[in-house]
């Protein structure tokens, strides 16, 4: 690629991995209404425009309230397939070569949706994306932290017959008041089973939550982690361990973690030597898929060509792919950047 290409254009064009995407958060209003009609679900909003206008969040909880309402239209295996397939088409357009997708089974099983319908619907879309789009992918089962650890343990046991379809577990939902240590036992069990381990920490919660995710849960990646900069010792430890941070800039803006994208800590994370990556979190709700997050962050922070390439390289380094696949992905990036 021409070295004169500006960094924002480069960011959109190069191959990259997305490691922090909640598949239920990719559910666009148009698809919500289509699935509601297909499944006979009555929504609280009269039309797509009214639903979009409700996407004015003041914090994480105000988002989660509408997020769970949107998920109510997901009832059958085909619904989960269609939702994931719509995401994969957007990912392909954004030059995503690999993605690791979060899903929240408790959101669905609590409504009587069988675990198998959730997992098999998503897994079939992953297989289709590999065959038709050339995108490699993996599923990560997330526990809802506002629920009990026992509920998480029960969810894990219910998912184990489908173990072949997911590679790891995560921790998401309302962060404040629900520290990672609340889930020490279930994460210990997951590690015994050989599952990869990630956790949301340091978005709205304090740096102490990141320490807990590292030390209690043995998290291999920290999802968000932007508040790590408040603790220099933590920054040093994250750099020493080379623990990736899956940062979601537009999410941070939409949920008022930062007031302006120009204030976003991404550049400081990179300058501190951390393995930061760019991701979209819940793109249907937060105003952009991966390229929108990448491009707007590059523009707001005046990131350099080298910063852009580092972020893409970090995404492949942080992914849970085989060494062979990682080499393939790095080679794609090298070919695209010269």
GILIN-V179207 format. One record per backbone hydrogen bond with DSSP energy under -1.0 kcal/mol. NH is the residue of the N-H (numbers start at 1). CO is the residue of the C=O. E is the energy in kcal/mol with one decimal. If there is no record, write none. Layout:
# GILIN-V179207
nh: <NH,NH>
co: <CO,CO>
e: <E,E>
This chain:
# GILIN-V179207
nh: <5,10,11,12,13,14,16,18,22,23,25,26,28,32,33,34,35,36,37,38,39,41,51,52,53,55,56,63,64,65,67,68,69,70,71,72,73,74,80,81,82,83,84,85,86,87,88,89,90,91,92,93,94,95,96,97,98,99,100,101,102,103,107,108,109,110,111,112,113,118,119,120,121,122,123,124,125,126,127,128,129,130,131,132,133,135,136,138,140,141,142,143,145,147,152,153,154,155,156,157,158,159,160,162,163,165,166,167,169,170,172,178,182,183,184,187,188,189,190,191,192,193,194,195,196,198,199,200,201,209,211,212,213,214,215,216,217,219,220,222,223,224,225,227,228,230,231,235,236,237,238,239,240,241,242,243,245,246,247,247,252,253,254,255,256,257,258,263,264,269,270,271,272,273,274,276,277,279,281,282,284,285,286,288,293,294,295,296,297,298,299,300,301,303,308,309,310,311,312,313,314,315,316,317,318,326,327,328,329,330,331,332,333,334,335,336,337,338>
co: <2,6,7,8,9,10,95,98,281,102,22,23,26,28,29,30,31,32,33,34,35,36,47,48,49,52,54,59,60,61,63,64,65,66,67,69,70,71,76,77,78,79,80,81,82,83,84,85,86,87,88,89,90,92,91,16,16,136,18,138,21,140,104,105,105,106,108,109,108,114,115,116,117,118,119,120,121,122,123,124,125,126,127,128,129,129,97,99,101,168,103,170,172,144,148,149,150,151,152,153,154,155,156,159,160,162,163,139,196,141,143,175,179,180,181,183,184,185,186,187,188,189,191,190,167,169,221,171,223,206,207,208,209,210,211,212,212,213,197,244,199,246,201,202,225,227,228,231,232,233,234,235,236,237,238,238,275,222,245,277,248,249,250,251,253,252,252,260,261,265,266,267,268,270,269,274,245,247,20,280,25,282,282,283,289,290,291,292,293,294,295,296,297,298,304,305,306,307,308,309,310,311,312,313,314,322,323,324,325,326,327,328,329,330,331,332,333,334>
e: <-1.9,-2.4,-2.6,-1.6,-1.6,-2.0,-1.4,-2.1,-3.0,-2.5,-1.4,-1.6,-1.0,-2.5,-2.5,-1.9,-2.9,-2.3,-2.2,-2.3,-2.4,-2.5,-1.8,-2.6,-2.3,-1.8,-1.6,-1.4,-2.5,-2.1,-2.4,-2.5,-1.1,-2.3,-1.6,-1.1,-1.3,-1.9,-1.5,-2.0,-2.7,-2.3,-2.2,-2.8,-2.1,-1.6,-2.6,-2.1,-1.5,-2.8,-2.5,-1.7,-1.2,-1.7,-2.6,-2.7,-1.1,-1.8,-2.5,-2.8,-2.8,-1.9,-1.1,-1.3,-3.3,-1.5,-1.4,-1.7,-2.1,-1.5,-2.5,-2.5,-1.4,-1.9,-2.8,-2.1,-1.3,-2.0,-2.3,-2.1,-2.6,-1.9,-2.1,-3.2,-1.8,-1.6,-2.0,-1.4,-3.1,-2.3,-2.9,-2.4,-2.9,-1.4,-1.5,-2.7,-2.6,-2.2,-2.5,-2.2,-2.1,-1.6,-1.4,-2.5,-1.9,-2.5,-1.3,-2.5,-2.6,-2.3,-2.5,-2.3,-1.9,-2.6,-1.5,-2.0,-2.0,-2.1,-2.0,-2.3,-2.0,-1.5,-1.4,-2.3,-2.5,-2.3,-1.3,-2.2,-2.1,-1.6,-1.9,-2.3,-2.3,-2.3,-3.1,-2.6,-1.6,-2.8,-3.5,-2.7,-2.7,-1.8,-1.8,-2.1,-1.7,-1.7,-2.1,-2.3,-2.3,-1.9,-2.9,-2.3,-2.3,-2.6,-1.1,-1.8,-2.1,-2.4,-1.2,-1.6,-2.3,-2.0,-2.8,-2.6,-1.3,-2.4,-1.6,-2.2,-1.5,-2.5,-2.3,-2.7,-1.4,-1.9,-2.1,-1.9,-1.9,-1.6,-2.5,-1.2,-2.2,-1.6,-1.6,-1.2,-2.0,-2.7,-3.3,-2.1,-1.7,-2.5,-2.4,-2.5,-2.3,-1.7,-2.2,-2.3,-2.3,-2.5,-2.1,-2.8,-3.0,-1.7,-1.3,-2.6,-2.7,-2.6,-2.2,-1.9,-2.5,-2.7,-2.1,-1.9,-2.0,-2.5,-2.4,-1.7,-1.4,-1.5>
